[in-house]
């Protein structure tokens, strides 16, 4: 739901301080560049030449760009499932007339139901976000967290029309969703740009519906690339200082040519509003996901079948490696594409199809974006020697929650990246594989680990882990603790539940 913003309060004398600071800087600059005569000297010092600052030109403006692409940016309104409004809270008699009464009244006002709705009654939640038309046939891109488990979705076009939207598919792993509207004719669509061509410092323009205010345009620069913020296994965000606020989610991030180079998804907001740090899913990744969703409502991701381990200096020395770049293959799943290609545990992957692999995330993203049944070339370091190994990419089985085709409901629990099998004599379950770059992989889970306990329940079958994770999420817990046996030793590993 949209948050209400509080207007910024102007600091007393702000303008006066601004000009004073500017004046001081100019005075100091002038002093540094002129020569003063010595006291008592009769010598006349020539006047210092006038200081001429070069003309500083700002950006030409984005009015033409905004006018051209604005008709393709839409407001997305969602109506959620029925939920209960807070019931009336009676103030304890002992608080009346005390200093705590004021705090109670403030809390009580914050719990009131909307006007006209009695407390304790069922009502539907309403939220808003942004989106953009990517196909003239009515296909609209937004964020998965915007549509969520919405009972209904509507799209408002810039010409004022409100159209019901159908959810074609969603991908929680990248927080993307695809909608479809029937407009009775072609709609203005934007085009994808090359997010890989973005450089830190390039101008970008964000458009969307901040705080439910309606179509808004903000501009800034690319602050960083390749950011990981713990949102999922394929984090590769563009960071920008273009103001992005609640309600901008799902809106486009344009380059200076008016091409979509990102989808605005997250903000760093300790105060609840923009602080100059926003994150967008890069167009390279989004284009692949949206194309798959448009074709059949689900995402087809490549699969290699290896578990990976980051390198440190000690490991690199033991493996006779020149440095710590690359990822160590900790295990190869039997029958997987990697196994069939001859990849071995102990190999170090340093490249794929000419792209350098410096960390596990690099390999995970490259494999996920590869088309199933396509051929990729891995660059490996094996026994100190450089080896090129061709591998046929497999297709990862999509978790049930990964896509929601045709608007059908799907579980909201994001995968932790574990593939489980029944343990011996029902004593725990065995981790058969760990998804590269997943939450479990980042927390050190490995193939061969045995899970004895998940949360507050003993584990005897894979379903026990699934149910424990679902229960922990339903209870709003930020993480779940797994008791793991590895090489005869036991330990607890905490897996975050809000990063998928």
FIGUMAR-940059 format. One line per field, with one value per residue (C-alpha): chain; x, y, z; residue number from 1; residue in three letters. Coordinates in nm, 2 decimals. Each point is the difference from the previous one (the first is absolute). Layout:
BEGIN
ch = A,...
x = X,...
y = Y,...
z = Z,...
i = NUM,...
aa = ALA,...
***
This chain:
BEGIN
ch = A,A,A,A,A,A,A,A,A,A,A,A,A,A,A,A,A,A,A,A,A,A,A,A,A,A,A,A,A,A,A,A,A,A,A,A,A,A,A,A,A,A,A,A,A,A,A,A,A,A,A,A,A,A,A,A,A,A,A,A,A,A,A,A,A,A,A,A,A,A,A,A,A,A,A,A,A,A,A,A,A,A,A,A,A,A,A,A,A,A,A,A,A,A,A,A,A,A,A,A,A,A,A,A,A,A,A,A,A,A,A,A,A,A,A,A,A,A,A,A,A,A,A,A,A,A,A,A,A,A,A,A,A,A,A,A,A,A,A,A,A,A,A,A,A,A,A,A,A,A,A,A,A,A,A,A,A,A,A,A,A,A,A,A,A,A,A,A,A,A,A,A,A,A,A,A,A,A,A,A,A,A,A,A,A,A,A,A,A,A,A,A,A,A,A,A,A,A,A,A,A,A,A,A,A,A,A,A,A,A,A,A,A,A,A,A,A,A,A,A,A,A,A,A,A,A,A,A,A,A,A,A,A,A,A,A,A,A,A,A,A,A,A,A,A,A,A,A,A,A,A,A,A,A,A,A,A,A,A,A,A,A,A,A,A,A,A,A,A,A,A,A,A,A,A,A,A,A,A,A,A,A,A,A,A,A,A,A,A,A,A,A,A,A,A,A,A,A,A,A,A,A,A,A,A,A,A,A,A,A,A,A,A,A,A,A,A,A,A,A,A,A,A,A,A,A,A,A,A,A,A,A,A,A,A,A,A,A,A,A,A,A,A,A,A,A,A,A,A,A,A,A,A,A,A,A,A,A,A,A,A,A,A,A,A,A,A,A,A,A,A,A,A,A,A,A,A,A,A,A,A,A,A,A,A,A,A,A,A,A,A,A,A,A,A,A,A,A,A,A,A,A,A,A,A,A,A,A,A,A,A,A,A,A,A,A,A,A,A,A,A,A,A,A,A,A,A,A,A,A,A,A,A,A,A,A,A,A,A,A,A,A,A,A,A,A,A,A,A,A,A,A,A,A,A,A,A,A,A,A,A,A,A,A,A,A,A,A,A,A,A,A,A,A,A,A,A,A,A,A,A,A,A,A,A,A,A,A,A,A,A,A,A,A,A,A,A,A,A,A
x = 0.00,0.12,0.17,-0.09,0.29,0.06,0.11,0.36,0.04,0.22,0.28,0.00,0.22,0.07,0.03,0.22,0.24,0.01,0.11,0.24,0.18,0.02,0.14,0.26,0.12,0.04,0.20,0.23,0.06,0.08,0.25,0.18,0.06,0.10,0.32,-0.02,0.28,0.23,-0.06,0.20,0.10,-0.02,-0.01,-0.33,-0.13,-0.18,-0.36,-0.07,-0.17,-0.37,-0.09,-0.22,-0.17,-0.08,-0.37,-0.15,-0.28,-0.25,-0.21,-0.22,-0.30,-0.22,-0.33,0.01,0.08,-0.27,-0.27,0.09,0.00,-0.26,-0.30,0.16,0.03,-0.30,-0.14,-0.06,-0.27,-0.05,-0.28,0.11,-0.17,-0.26,0.16,-0.13,0.01,0.14,-0.25,-0.06,0.24,-0.13,0.23,0.08,-0.16,0.33,0.14,-0.27,0.13,0.37,0.27,-0.03,-0.36,0.13,0.22,-0.29,-0.23,0.26,0.04,-0.38,-0.04,0.25,-0.20,-0.33,-0.17,-0.07,-0.30,-0.33,0.15,-0.07,0.29,0.05,-0.18,0.15,0.14,0.23,0.34,0.09,0.35,0.16,0.31,0.12,0.06,0.07,-0.13,0.26,-0.22,-0.27,-0.23,-0.04,0.28,0.11,0.31,-0.01,0.14,-0.11,-0.03,-0.24,-0.25,0.07,-0.30,-0.24,-0.36,-0.03,0.24,-0.09,0.21,-0.05,0.13,0.12,-0.32,-0.21,-0.12,-0.02,0.03,-0.01,0.33,0.07,0.32,0.17,0.28,0.24,0.35,0.08,0.37,0.04,-0.31,-0.15,-0.36,-0.17,-0.36,-0.24,-0.28,-0.25,-0.01,-0.18,0.29,0.38,0.16,0.32,0.29,0.36,0.31,0.27,0.34,0.34,0.06,0.34,0.11,-0.09,0.30,0.02,-0.09,-0.23,-0.33,-0.32,-0.36,-0.25,-0.38,-0.29,-0.26,0.18,-0.23,-0.30,0.04,-0.02,0.25,0.33,0.34,0.33,0.36,0.34,0.30,0.11,0.17,0.13,-0.06,-0.02,-0.14,-0.10,-0.26,-0.11,-0.33,0.06,0.24,0.05,0.07,0.17,-0.16,0.06,0.04,-0.12,-0.05,-0.30,-0.27,-0.20,-0.27,-0.28,-0.23,0.28,0.04,-0.04,0.06,0.27,0.35,0.09,0.33,0.06,-0.14,-0.33,0.06,-0.08,0.32,-0.15,-0.31,-0.02,-0.04,0.15,0.12,0.23,-0.23,0.07,-0.23,-0.27,0.07,0.27,0.36,0.16,0.05,-0.23,0.03,-0.12,0.00,0.22,-0.17,0.23,-0.14,-0.36,-0.02,0.07,-0.25,-0.28,0.05,-0.04,-0.31,-0.16,0.06,-0.14,-0.04,0.31,0.37,0.23,0.34,0.32,0.14,0.35,-0.02,0.29,0.04,0.25,0.24,0.18,0.37,0.23,0.37,0.06,-0.21,0.16,0.35,-0.10,-0.14,0.30,-0.21,0.15,-0.27,-0.35,-0.20,-0.25,-0.22,0.09,-0.22,-0.08,-0.22,-0.15,-0.35,-0.01,-0.16,0.00,0.12,0.33,0.05,-0.07,0.25,0.27,0.01,0.16,0.00,0.31,-0.02,0.00,-0.23,0.16,-0.21,-0.31,-0.04,0.28,-0.16,0.22,-0.12,0.13,-0.26,-0.28,-0.26,0.17,-0.04,-0.35,-0.13,0.18,-0.14,-0.35,-0.01,0.12,-0.27,-0.06,0.16,0.25,0.37,0.23,0.38,0.14,0.35,0.14,0.32,0.07,0.32,0.15,-0.08,-0.25,-0.27,-0.28,-0.31,-0.31,-0.32,-0.37,-0.21,-0.29,-0.33,-0.06,-0.33,-0.20,-0.12,-0.38,0.01,0.23,-0.28,-0.37,-0.14,-0.33,-0.06,-0.03,0.11,0.35,0.18,0.19,0.29,0.32,0.24,0.29,0.20,0.00,-0.08,-0.07,-0.02,-0.11,0.28,0.09,-0.25,-0.21,0.27,0.00,0.00,0.30,0.09,0.03,0.10,0.03,-0.11,0.29,-0.03,-0.30,-0.07,0.11,0.32,0.09,-0.04,0.24,-0.25,0.16,-0.11,0.03,-0.11,-0.27,-0.27,-0.13,-0.22,-0.17,-0.13,-0.18,-0.06,0.20,0.05,-0.06,-0.11,0.05,-0.35,0.08,0.25,-0.25,-0.27,0.24,0.11,-0.37,-0.09,0.29,-0.09,-0.36,0.11,0.20,0.33,0.31,0.19,-0.02,0.27,0.10,0.19,0.25,0.24,0.31,0.30,-0.12,-0.04,-0.32,-0.07,-0.29,-0.02,-0.24,-0.16,-0.18,-0.36,-0.05,0.27,-0.18
y = 0.00,0.35,0.18,0.36,0.24,0.28,0.33,0.08,0.29,0.28,0.08,0.35,0.24,-0.28,0.24,0.24,-0.28,-0.11,0.34,0.06,-0.33,0.10,0.33,-0.15,-0.24,0.28,0.21,-0.28,-0.08,0.36,0.03,-0.31,0.15,0.35,0.15,0.25,0.27,-0.03,0.24,0.32,-0.07,0.29,-0.24,0.01,-0.34,-0.03,-0.09,-0.37,-0.10,-0.06,-0.36,-0.14,-0.33,-0.23,-0.01,-0.30,-0.16,-0.22,-0.27,0.11,-0.13,-0.30,0.16,-0.15,-0.34,0.01,0.12,-0.29,-0.28,0.11,-0.15,-0.34,0.03,-0.11,-0.01,-0.35,-0.03,-0.33,-0.12,-0.26,-0.29,0.07,0.08,0.12,0.36,0.06,-0.04,0.28,0.01,0.10,0.23,-0.15,0.20,0.04,0.20,0.27,0.33,-0.12,0.12,-0.33,0.08,0.22,-0.28,-0.24,0.24,0.04,-0.37,-0.04,0.25,-0.19,-0.31,0.15,-0.16,0.21,0.24,-0.19,-0.34,-0.15,-0.14,-0.38,-0.03,-0.16,0.24,-0.02,0.16,0.23,0.08,0.18,-0.03,0.08,-0.18,0.06,-0.13,-0.22,-0.13,0.18,-0.29,0.10,-0.18,0.20,-0.06,0.06,-0.15,-0.33,0.17,0.25,-0.26,-0.25,-0.21,0.27,-0.10,0.25,0.23,0.32,0.21,0.37,0.14,0.36,0.08,-0.08,-0.34,-0.26,-0.36,-0.33,-0.19,-0.37,-0.13,-0.20,-0.12,0.10,-0.07,0.05,-0.08,0.33,0.17,0.05,-0.05,0.03,0.13,0.00,0.25,0.01,0.36,-0.05,0.12,0.04,0.17,0.21,-0.22,0.08,-0.19,-0.18,0.15,-0.15,0.01,-0.15,0.32,0.21,0.17,0.14,0.37,-0.04,0.19,-0.20,0.10,-0.18,0.02,-0.13,0.06,0.10,0.00,-0.03,0.35,-0.09,0.02,0.14,0.05,0.01,0.00,-0.10,-0.20,-0.36,-0.02,-0.37,-0.32,-0.36,0.07,-0.29,0.09,-0.35,0.01,-0.33,-0.24,0.21,0.34,0.23,0.33,0.34,0.26,0.35,0.33,0.09,0.05,-0.33,-0.02,-0.25,-0.02,0.02,-0.38,-0.16,0.32,0.04,0.14,0.17,0.08,0.34,-0.15,-0.09,-0.38,-0.21,-0.11,-0.10,-0.07,0.21,-0.26,0.10,0.29,0.04,0.21,0.00,0.30,-0.15,0.23,0.06,0.06,-0.02,-0.38,-0.19,-0.33,-0.13,-0.34,0.03,-0.03,-0.28,-0.23,0.14,-0.05,-0.37,-0.05,0.20,-0.18,-0.33,0.12,0.13,-0.32,-0.25,0.17,-0.16,0.06,-0.26,0.02,-0.18,-0.26,-0.13,-0.22,0.11,0.13,0.27,0.13,0.34,0.00,0.15,0.04,-0.33,-0.20,0.18,-0.09,-0.37,-0.02,0.17,0.29,0.34,0.19,-0.03,0.09,-0.26,-0.25,-0.35,-0.29,-0.16,-0.27,-0.13,-0.14,-0.35,0.00,0.38,0.19,0.08,-0.37,-0.10,0.26,-0.13,0.28,-0.12,0.10,0.21,0.17,0.38,0.19,0.33,0.07,-0.10,0.08,0.26,0.18,0.01,-0.18,0.16,-0.12,-0.26,0.26,0.06,-0.37,-0.03,0.30,-0.11,-0.36,0.12,0.23,-0.27,-0.18,-0.36,-0.25,0.27,-0.06,0.21,-0.01,0.00,0.12,-0.22,-0.02,-0.37,-0.11,0.34,-0.03,0.21,-0.22,0.09,-0.23,0.00,-0.07,-0.03,0.21,-0.18,0.14,0.07,-0.13,0.31,0.01,0.01,0.36,0.12,0.07,0.06,-0.07,0.13,0.18,-0.32,0.02,-0.12,-0.03,0.31,-0.18,0.06,-0.29,-0.02,-0.18,-0.35,-0.33,-0.26,-0.38,-0.25,-0.09,-0.34,-0.17,0.32,0.18,0.34,0.10,0.03,0.30,-0.14,0.33,0.37,0.25,0.23,0.35,-0.09,0.10,-0.35,0.02,0.34,-0.13,-0.29,-0.29,-0.28,-0.32,-0.29,0.20,-0.18,0.22,-0.14,0.29,0.29,0.28,-0.17,-0.34,-0.32,-0.09,-0.34,0.08,0.29,0.12,0.07,0.26,0.16,0.01,0.15,0.27,0.08,0.02,0.23,0.23,0.01,0.09,0.29,-0.13,0.15,-0.33,-0.37,-0.20,-0.34,-0.25,-0.16,-0.30,0.03,-0.24,-0.12,0.34,0.19,0.37,0.24,0.21,0.29,0.06,0.34,-0.03,0.35,0.00,-0.19
z = 0.00,-0.07,0.29,0.07,-0.02,0.24,-0.16,0.08,0.25,-0.12,0.24,0.14,-0.19,-0.26,-0.29,0.20,0.09,-0.36,-0.13,0.29,-0.08,-0.36,0.08,0.24,-0.27,-0.25,0.25,0.09,-0.37,-0.08,0.30,-0.12,-0.35,0.09,0.15,0.28,0.05,0.30,0.28,-0.03,-0.36,-0.24,-0.29,-0.19,-0.08,-0.33,0.02,-0.03,-0.32,0.02,0.07,-0.28,0.08,-0.29,-0.10,0.17,-0.21,0.16,-0.17,-0.28,0.18,-0.05,-0.11,-0.35,0.14,0.26,-0.25,-0.24,0.25,0.26,-0.18,0.05,0.38,0.20,0.35,0.14,0.27,0.18,0.23,0.25,0.17,0.28,0.34,0.33,0.11,0.35,0.27,0.25,0.28,0.34,0.21,0.34,0.28,0.18,-0.29,0.01,0.12,-0.02,-0.24,-0.18,-0.11,-0.28,-0.14,0.01,-0.18,-0.28,-0.03,-0.01,-0.28,-0.20,0.03,-0.13,-0.30,-0.30,0.03,-0.04,0.08,0.34,0.19,0.00,-0.34,-0.31,-0.26,-0.30,0.00,-0.29,-0.13,-0.29,-0.21,-0.35,-0.32,-0.37,-0.33,-0.17,-0.29,-0.20,0.06,0.36,0.19,0.30,0.22,0.38,0.32,0.15,0.34,-0.15,-0.11,0.27,0.09,-0.13,-0.05,-0.29,-0.19,-0.19,-0.23,-0.05,-0.33,-0.05,-0.20,0.31,-0.10,0.28,-0.13,0.19,-0.03,-0.01,0.16,-0.27,0.23,0.28,0.09,0.37,-0.06,-0.18,0.13,-0.34,-0.13,-0.33,-0.04,-0.30,-0.07,-0.28,-0.13,-0.33,-0.20,0.00,0.30,0.00,0.10,0.10,-0.11,0.20,0.02,0.06,0.38,-0.04,-0.18,0.30,0.17,0.35,-0.04,-0.29,0.01,0.07,0.03,0.23,-0.06,0.20,0.27,0.32,0.31,-0.23,-0.13,-0.36,-0.29,0.12,-0.16,0.19,-0.13,0.13,-0.09,0.03,0.34,-0.03,-0.18,0.11,0.34,0.23,0.26,0.11,-0.20,-0.17,-0.17,-0.31,0.15,-0.25,0.06,-0.16,0.28,-0.08,0.18,-0.21,0.27,0.03,0.27,0.11,-0.30,-0.26,0.02,-0.34,-0.19,-0.27,0.03,-0.33,-0.15,-0.18,-0.32,0.16,0.00,0.31,0.17,0.33,0.21,0.32,0.28,0.33,0.21,0.29,0.23,0.37,0.02,-0.22,-0.29,-0.26,0.12,-0.34,-0.01,-0.23,-0.18,-0.33,-0.16,-0.32,-0.33,-0.11,0.27,-0.02,-0.37,0.02,0.28,-0.16,-0.33,0.17,0.19,-0.32,-0.18,0.25,0.34,0.16,0.00,-0.15,0.17,-0.08,0.23,0.04,0.30,0.22,0.35,0.03,0.27,0.01,-0.01,0.27,0.01,0.18,-0.25,-0.30,0.13,0.06,-0.35,-0.16,-0.13,-0.08,0.19,0.16,-0.31,-0.11,0.19,0.12,-0.10,0.33,-0.14,-0.32,0.00,-0.16,-0.34,-0.03,-0.30,0.17,0.08,-0.35,-0.13,0.23,0.25,0.32,0.37,0.05,-0.33,0.01,-0.24,-0.11,-0.31,-0.20,-0.37,0.03,0.30,0.31,0.31,0.31,0.25,0.03,-0.10,-0.34,-0.09,0.14,-0.20,-0.32,0.02,0.10,-0.30,-0.24,-0.21,0.10,-0.25,-0.12,0.01,0.23,0.03,0.36,0.06,0.28,0.20,0.07,0.17,-0.08,-0.37,-0.20,-0.16,-0.24,0.06,-0.21,0.19,-0.11,0.23,0.16,0.12,0.36,0.13,0.08,0.36,0.02,0.12,-0.28,-0.25,0.02,-0.35,-0.10,0.32,0.21,0.36,0.10,0.34,0.09,0.17,-0.18,-0.04,0.24,-0.26,0.15,-0.18,0.27,0.00,0.28,0.24,0.13,0.22,0.01,0.21,-0.16,-0.36,-0.23,-0.20,-0.35,-0.16,0.08,-0.26,-0.10,0.13,0.21,0.36,0.12,-0.20,0.14,0.35,-0.06,-0.05,-0.21,-0.18,0.24,0.31,0.21,0.15,0.33,0.12,-0.17,0.22,0.29,-0.16,-0.06,-0.37,-0.14,-0.35,-0.24,0.05,0.37,-0.11,-0.25,0.27,0.26,-0.24,-0.09,0.37,0.08,-0.28,0.10,0.35,-0.14,0.11,-0.18,-0.01,0.07,0.18,-0.14,0.20,-0.24,0.02,-0.20,0.02,0.34,0.15,0.08,-0.04,-0.05,-0.31,-0.02,-0.35,-0.06,-0.10,-0.13,-0.27,-0.27
i = 1,2,3,4,5,6,7,8,9,10,11,12,13,14,15,16,17,18,19,20,21,22,23,24,25,26,27,28,29,30,31,32,33,34,35,36,37,38,39,40,41,42,43,44,45,46,47,48,49,50,51,52,53,54,55,56,57,58,59,60,61,62,63,64,65,66,67,68,69,70,71,72,73,74,75,76,77,78,79,80,81,82,83,84,85,86,87,88,89,90,91,92,93,94,95,96,97,98,99,100,101,102,103,104,105,106,107,108,109,110,111,112,113,114,115,116,117,118,119,120,121,122,123,124,125,126,127,128,129,130,131,132,133,134,135,136,137,138,139,140,141,142,143,144,145,146,147,148,149,150,151,152,153,154,155,156,157,158,159,160,161,162,163,164,165,166,167,168,169,170,171,172,173,174,175,176,177,178,179,180,181,182,183,184,185,186,187,188,189,190,191,192,193,194,195,196,197,198,199,200,201,202,203,204,205,206,207,208,209,210,211,212,213,214,215,216,217,218,219,220,221,222,223,224,225,226,227,228,229,230,231,232,233,234,235,236,237,238,239,240,241,242,243,244,245,246,247,248,249,250,251,252,253,254,255,256,257,258,259,260,261,262,263,264,265,266,267,268,269,270,271,272,273,274,275,276,277,278,279,280,281,282,283,284,285,286,287,288,289,290,291,292,293,294,295,296,297,298,299,300,301,302,303,304,305,306,307,308,309,310,311,312,313,314,315,316,317,318,319,320,321,322,323,324,325,326,327,328,329,330,331,332,333,334,335,336,337,338,339,340,341,342,343,344,345,346,347,348,349,350,351,352,353,354,355,356,357,358,359,360,361,362,363,364,365,366,367,368,369,370,371,372,373,374,375,376,377,378,379,380,381,382,383,384,385,386,387,388,389,390,391,392,393,394,395,396,397,398,399,400,401,402,403,404,405,406,407,408,409,410,411,412,413,414,415,416,417,418,419,420,421,422,423,424,425,426,427,428,429,430,431,432,433,434,435,436,437,438,439,440,441,442,443,444,445,446,447,448,449,450,451,452,453,454,455,456,457,458,459,460,461,462,463,464,465,466,467,468,469,470,471,472,473,474,475,476,477,478,479,480,481,482,483,484,485,486,487,488,489,490,491,492,493,494,495,496,497,498,499,500
aa = UNK,UNK,UNK,UNK,UNK,UNK,UNK,UNK,UNK,UNK,UNK,UNK,UNK,UNK,UNK,UNK,UNK,UNK,UNK,UNK,UNK,UNK,UNK,UNK,UNK,UNK,UNK,UNK,UNK,UNK,UNK,UNK,UNK,UNK,UNK,UNK,UNK,UNK,UNK,UNK,UNK,UNK,UNK,UNK,UNK,UNK,UNK,UNK,UNK,UNK,UNK,UNK,UNK,UNK,UNK,UNK,UNK,UNK,UNK,UNK,UNK,UNK,UNK,UNK,UNK,UNK,UNK,UNK,UNK,UNK,UNK,UNK,UNK,UNK,UNK,UNK,UNK,UNK,UNK,UNK,UNK,UNK,UNK,UNK,UNK,UNK,UNK,UNK,UNK,UNK,UNK,UNK,UNK,UNK,UNK,UNK,UNK,UNK,UNK,UNK,UNK,UNK,UNK,UNK,UNK,UNK,UNK,UNK,UNK,UNK,UNK,UNK,UNK,UNK,UNK,UNK,UNK,UNK,UNK,UNK,UNK,UNK,UNK,UNK,UNK,UNK,UNK,UNK,UNK,UNK,UNK,UNK,UNK,UNK,UNK,UNK,UNK,UNK,UNK,UNK,UNK,UNK,UNK,UNK,UNK,UNK,UNK,UNK,UNK,UNK,UNK,UNK,UNK,UNK,UNK,UNK,UNK,UNK,UNK,UNK,UNK,UNK,UNK,UNK,UNK,UNK,UNK,UNK,UNK,UNK,UNK,UNK,UNK,UNK,UNK,UNK,UNK,UNK,UNK,UNK,UNK,UNK,UNK,UNK,UNK,UNK,UNK,UNK,UNK,UNK,UNK,UNK,UNK,UNK,UNK,UNK,UNK,UNK,UNK,UNK,UNK,UNK,UNK,UNK,UNK,UNK,UNK,UNK,UNK,UNK,UNK,UNK,UNK,UNK,UNK,UNK,UNK,UNK,UNK,UNK,UNK,UNK,UNK,UNK,UNK,UNK,UNK,UNK,UNK,UNK,UNK,UNK,UNK,UNK,UNK,UNK,UNK,UNK,UNK,UNK,UNK,UNK,UNK,UNK,UNK,UNK,UNK,UNK,UNK,UNK,UNK,UNK,UNK,UNK,UNK,UNK,UNK,UNK,UNK,UNK,UNK,UNK,UNK,UNK,UNK,UNK,UNK,UNK,UNK,UNK,UNK,UNK,UNK,UNK,UNK,UNK,UNK,UNK,UNK,UNK,UNK,UNK,UNK,UNK,UNK,UNK,UNK,UNK,UNK,UNK,UNK,UNK,UNK,UNK,UNK,UNK,UNK,UNK,UNK,UNK,UNK,UNK,UNK,UNK,UNK,UNK,UNK,UNK,UNK,UNK,UNK,UNK,UNK,UNK,UNK,UNK,UNK,UNK,UNK,UNK,UNK,UNK,UNK,UNK,UNK,UNK,UNK,UNK,UNK,UNK,UNK,UNK,UNK,UNK,UNK,UNK,UNK,UNK,UNK,UNK,UNK,UNK,UNK,UNK,UNK,UNK,UNK,UNK,UNK,UNK,UNK,UNK,UNK,UNK,UNK,UNK,UNK,UNK,UNK,UNK,UNK,UNK,UNK,UNK,UNK,UNK,UNK,UNK,UNK,UNK,UNK,UNK,UNK,UNK,UNK,UNK,UNK,UNK,UNK,UNK,UNK,UNK,UNK,UNK,UNK,UNK,UNK,UNK,UNK,UNK,UNK,UNK,UNK,UNK,UNK,UNK,UNK,UNK,UNK,UNK,UNK,UNK,UNK,UNK,UNK,UNK,UNK,UNK,UNK,UNK,UNK,UNK,UNK,UNK,UNK,UNK,UNK,UNK,UNK,UNK,UNK,UNK,UNK,UNK,UNK,UNK,UNK,UNK,UNK,UNK,UNK,UNK,UNK,UNK,UNK,UNK,UNK,UNK,UNK,UNK,UNK,UNK,UNK,UNK,UNK,UNK,UNK,UNK,UNK,UNK,UNK,UNK,UNK,UNK,UNK,UNK,UNK,UNK,UNK,UNK,UNK,UNK,UNK,UNK,UNK,UNK,UNK,UNK,UNK,UNK,UNK,UNK,UNK,UNK,UNK,UNK,UNK,UNK,UNK,UNK,UNK,UNK,UNK,UNK,UNK,UNK,UNK,UNK,UNK,UNK,UNK,UNK,UNK,UNK,UNK,UNK,UNK,UNK,UNK,UNK
***
